[in-house]
Amino acid sequence: MDTPPAGPNNTDEVRKVLTIIYLDAEATILPPENLYQQKSLALMPGAEVGSVPETPVNPVLFRA
């Protein structure tokens, strides 16, 4: 399921954003199918398609 981007900021002030995305610890990266997924992959430095996205900036927080 793709989540659309936030709507435009129609004010004169900068809008601050905080995004947290939780993934299953065993999830693997699929090939990006659109620009938004390509940008998400860029936020996982060192992670590759087919691998678990466990990187220094994307740590696994809990394993069951």
VEXKE-510014 format. One record per residue: residue in one letter; x, y, z of N, C-alpha, C, CB in turn. Coordinates in nm, 4 decimals. Glycine has a CB too. Layout:
N
<"A", <X, Y, Z>, <X, Y, Z>, <X, Y, Z>, <X, Y, Z>>
...
END
This chain:
64
<"M", <0.0844, -0.1171, 0.0000>, <0.0000, 0.0000, 0.0000>, <0.0892, 0.1238, 0.0000>, <-0.0962, -0.0004, 0.1217>>
<"D", <0.0703, 0.2087, -0.0972>, <0.1462, 0.3330, -0.1044>, <0.0711, 0.4428, -0.0308>, <0.1719, 0.3736, -0.2511>>
<"T", <0.1410, 0.5166, 0.0501>, <0.0825, 0.6314, 0.1181>, <0.1160, 0.7551, 0.0373>, <0.1342, 0.6439, 0.2649>>
<"P", <0.0152, 0.8343, 0.0013>, <0.0458, 0.9543, -0.0767>, <0.1216, 1.0555, 0.0073>, <-0.0824, 1.0170, -0.1314>>
<"P", <0.1961, 1.1433, -0.0586>, <0.2683, 1.2463, 0.0160>, <0.1710, 1.3445, 0.0794>, <0.3665, 1.3208, -0.0756>>
<"A", <0.2181, 1.4192, 0.1777>, <0.1363, 1.5220, 0.2403>, <0.1005, 1.6280, 0.1367>, <0.2099, 1.5854, 0.3609>>
<"G", <-0.0096, 1.6941, 0.1601>, <-0.0515, 1.8012, 0.0703>, <0.0427, 1.9198, 0.0778>, <-0.1930, 1.8455, 0.1031>>
<"P", <0.0212, 2.0185, -0.0087>, <0.1093, 2.1347, -0.0117>, <0.0980, 2.2194, 0.1143>, <0.0787, 2.2193, -0.1327>>
<"N", <0.2080, 2.2821, 0.1489>, <0.2096, 2.3765, 0.2609>, <0.1730, 2.5130, 0.2017>, <0.3519, 2.3796, 0.3350>>
<"N", <0.0518, 2.5575, 0.2252>, <0.0034, 2.6823, 0.1680>, <0.0246, 2.8015, 0.2606>, <-0.1427, 2.6698, 0.1344>>
<"T", <0.1189, 2.7899, 0.3529>, <0.1481, 2.8993, 0.4449>, <0.2855, 2.9573, 0.4120>, <0.1425, 2.8509, 0.5927>>
<"D", <0.3214, 3.0636, 0.4803>, <0.4538, 3.1232, 0.4632>, <0.5553, 3.0654, 0.5606>, <0.4459, 3.2737, 0.4808>>
<"E", <0.5134, 2.9702, 0.6435>, <0.6017, 2.9114, 0.7436>, <0.6469, 2.7722, 0.7006>, <0.5315, 2.9047, 0.8798>>
<"V", <0.7709, 2.7383, 0.7388>, <0.8229, 2.6056, 0.7102>, <0.7471, 2.5042, 0.7949>, <0.9758, 2.5981, 0.7374>>
<"R", <0.7082, 2.3956, 0.7336>, <0.6377, 2.2895, 0.8049>, <0.7393, 2.1849, 0.8493>, <0.5268, 2.2253, 0.7158>>
<"K", <0.7402, 2.1550, 0.9781>, <0.8308, 2.0529, 1.0323>, <0.7611, 1.9176, 1.0264>, <0.8739, 2.0870, 1.1792>>
<"V", <0.8402, 1.8150, 1.0010>, <0.7843, 1.6813, 0.9840>, <0.8690, 1.5804, 1.0602>, <0.7760, 1.6435, 0.8343>>
<"L", <0.8037, 1.4831, 1.1205>, <0.8705, 1.3699, 1.1820>, <0.8003, 1.2451, 1.1317>, <0.8686, 1.3785, 1.3391>>
<"T", <0.8771, 1.1546, 1.0768>, <0.8203, 1.0308, 1.0248>, <0.8917, 0.9132, 1.0897>, <0.8319, 1.0243, 0.8698>>
<"I", <0.8143, 0.8176, 1.1374>, <0.8687, 0.6939, 1.1925>, <0.8027, 0.5794, 1.1177>, <0.8447, 0.6831, 1.3480>>
<"I", <0.8830, 0.4907, 1.0654>, <0.8307, 0.3756, 0.9930>, <0.8824, 0.2496, 1.0615>, <0.8723, 0.3794, 0.8418>>
<"Y", <0.7917, 0.1618, 1.1001>, <0.8284, 0.0348, 1.1629>, <0.8123, -0.0767, 1.0597>, <0.7408, 0.0067, 1.2901>>
<"L", <0.9114, -0.1649, 1.0531>, <0.9075, -0.2801, 0.9638>, <0.9249, -0.4069, 1.0451>, <1.0162, -0.2697, 0.8546>>
<"D", <0.8729, -0.5153, 0.9944>, <0.8980, -0.6450, 1.0545>, <1.0487, -0.6715, 1.0473>, <0.8161, -0.7581, 0.9825>>
<"A", <1.1061, -0.7274, 1.1504>, <1.2509, -0.7506, 1.1578>, <1.3009, -0.8441, 1.0478>, <1.2874, -0.8082, 1.2936>>
<"E", <1.2132, -0.9215, 0.9870>, <1.2530, -1.0144, 0.8813>, <1.2101, -0.9662, 0.7430>, <1.1944, -1.1518, 0.9081>>
<"A", <1.1562, -0.8451, 0.7326>, <1.1136, -0.7911, 0.6033>, <1.2344, -0.7722, 0.5127>, <1.0385, -0.6573, 0.6216>>
<"T", <1.2161, -0.7994, 0.3852>, <1.3238, -0.7762, 0.2888>, <1.2829, -0.6649, 0.1927>, <1.3576, -0.9064, 0.2106>>
<"I", <1.3812, -0.6007, 0.1368>, <1.3581, -0.4879, 0.0475>, <1.3236, -0.5386, -0.0923>, <1.4819, -0.3955, 0.0430>>
<"L", <1.2139, -0.4889, -0.1453>, <1.1727, -0.5209, -0.2817>, <1.2235, -0.4127, -0.3759>, <1.0183, -0.5345, -0.2918>>
<"P", <1.2341, -0.4424, -0.5047>, <1.2751, -0.3385, -0.5987>, <1.1744, -0.2225, -0.5964>, <1.2878, -0.3967, -0.7419>>
<"P", <1.2210, -0.0987, -0.5938>, <1.1297, 0.0152, -0.5939>, <1.0449, 0.0169, -0.7212>, <1.2082, 0.1467, -0.5804>>
<"E", <0.9161, 0.0481, -0.7047>, <0.8250, 0.0535, -0.8189>, <0.7851, 0.1962, -0.8552>, <0.7010, -0.0279, -0.7895>>
<"N", <0.8253, 0.2934, -0.7723>, <0.7896, 0.4315, -0.8026>, <0.8898, 0.5246, -0.7343>, <0.6438, 0.4632, -0.7567>>
<"L", <0.8758, 0.6532, -0.7598>, <0.9689, 0.7526, -0.7072>, <0.9694, 0.7547, -0.5545>, <0.9338, 0.8906, -0.7608>>
<"Y", <0.8524, 0.7394, -0.4918>, <0.8444, 0.7438, -0.3457>, <0.9197, 0.6261, -0.2843>, <0.6974, 0.7429, -0.2996>>
<"Q", <0.9090, 0.5094, -0.3433>, <0.9822, 0.3931, -0.2933>, <1.1324, 0.4085, -0.3171>, <0.9309, 0.2649, -0.3604>>
<"Q", <1.1721, 0.4717, -0.4268>, <1.3142, 0.4978, -0.4512>, <1.3698, 0.5909, -0.3443>, <1.3355, 0.5588, -0.5914>>
<"K", <1.2913, 0.6921, -0.3079>, <1.3349, 0.7853, -0.2037>, <1.3423, 0.7149, -0.0681>, <1.2393, 0.9063, -0.1959>>
<"S", <1.2495, 0.6238, -0.0415>, <1.2538, 0.5484, 0.0847>, <1.3787, 0.4624, 0.0910>, <1.1283, 0.4604, 0.1002>>
<"L", <1.4148, 0.3997, -0.0180>, <1.5354, 0.3157, -0.0212>, <1.6598, 0.4003, 0.0039>, <1.5472, 0.2422, -0.1569>>
<"A", <1.6588, 0.5244, -0.0428>, <1.7727, 0.6137, -0.0207>, <1.7912, 0.6457, 0.1277>, <1.7542, 0.7432, -0.1000>>
<"L", <1.6861, 0.6275, 0.2092>, <1.6940, 0.6519, 0.3530>, <1.7500, 0.5319, 0.4295>, <1.5568, 0.6873, 0.4070>>
<"M", <1.7867, 0.4272, 0.3574>, <1.8434, 0.3057, 0.4168>, <1.9831, 0.2845, 0.3606>, <1.7530, 0.1811, 0.3892>>
<"P", <2.0786, 0.3729, 0.3920>, <2.2115, 0.3624, 0.3318>, <2.2780, 0.2284, 0.3601>, <2.2998, 0.4742, 0.3820>>
<"G", <2.3264, 0.1667, 0.2542>, <2.3927, 0.0375, 0.2671>, <2.3000, -0.0807, 0.2472>, <2.4565, 0.0274, 0.4006>>
<"A", <2.1703, -0.0587, 0.2536>, <2.0743, -0.1674, 0.2335>, <2.0563, -0.1923, 0.0846>, <1.9380, -0.1345, 0.3000>>
<"E", <2.0368, -0.3173, 0.0474>, <2.0215, -0.3535, -0.0927>, <1.8923, -0.4305, -0.1136>, <2.1411, -0.4359, -0.1406>>
<"V", <1.8415, -0.4239, -0.2363>, <1.7220, -0.4996, -0.2726>, <1.7464, -0.6464, -0.2398>, <1.6863, -0.4808, -0.4239>>
<"G", <1.6508, -0.7102, -0.1738>, <1.6614, -0.8507, -0.1355>, <1.7153, -0.8721, 0.0047>, <1.7482, -0.9222, -0.2322>>
<"S", <1.7673, -0.7658, 0.0664>, <1.8235, -0.7793, 0.2006>, <1.7267, -0.7259, 0.3063>, <1.9580, -0.7055, 0.2098>>
<"V", <1.7544, -0.7619, 0.4313>, <1.6821, -0.7047, 0.5447>, <1.7398, -0.5651, 0.5666>, <1.6946, -0.7949, 0.6753>>
<"P", <1.6573, -0.4618, 0.5789>, <1.7094, -0.3254, 0.5910>, <1.7613, -0.2934, 0.7303>, <1.6025, -0.2265, 0.5540>>
<"E", <1.8607, -0.3687, 0.7741>, <1.9214, -0.3458, 0.9056>, <2.0520, -0.2703, 0.8845>, <1.9460, -0.4810, 0.9825>>
<"T", <2.0490, -0.1409, 0.9104>, <2.1649, -0.0541, 0.8892>, <2.1857, 0.0302, 1.0147>, <2.1456, 0.0369, 0.7629>>
<"P", <2.2957, 0.1012, 1.0240>, <2.3176, 0.1868, 1.1415>, <2.2062, 0.2902, 1.1641>, <2.4499, 0.2586, 1.1272>>
<"V", <2.1465, 0.3375, 1.0559>, <2.0372, 0.4340, 1.0742>, <1.8995, 0.3686, 1.0730>, <2.0433, 0.5396, 0.9662>>
<"N", <1.8950, 0.2369, 1.0489>, <1.7705, 0.1604, 1.0513>, <1.7900, 0.0354, 1.1359>, <1.7253, 0.1229, 0.9077>>
<"P", <1.8089, 0.0527, 1.2681>, <1.8359, -0.0646, 1.3512>, <1.7114, -0.1496, 1.3737>, <1.8927, -0.0215, 1.4848>>
<"V", <1.7331, -0.2774, 1.4006>, <1.6244, -0.3637, 1.4448>, <1.6017, -0.3348, 1.5926>, <1.6567, -0.5161, 1.4198>>
<"L", <1.4803, -0.2977, 1.6279>, <1.4494, -0.2606, 1.7652>, <1.4083, -0.3798, 1.8512>, <1.3402, -0.1576, 1.7663>>
<"F", <1.3509, -0.4825, 1.7879>, <1.3016, -0.5970, 1.8638>, <1.2933, -0.7176, 1.7746>, <1.1652, -0.5676, 1.9260>>
<"R", <1.3416, -0.8309, 1.8214>, <1.3230, -0.9585, 1.7512>, <1.2444, -1.0495, 1.8442>, <1.4614, -1.0239, 1.7097>>
<"A", <1.1420, -1.1105, 1.7909>, <1.0573, -1.2010, 1.8711>, <1.1232, -1.3355, 1.8835>, <0.9172, -1.2166, 1.8087>>
END
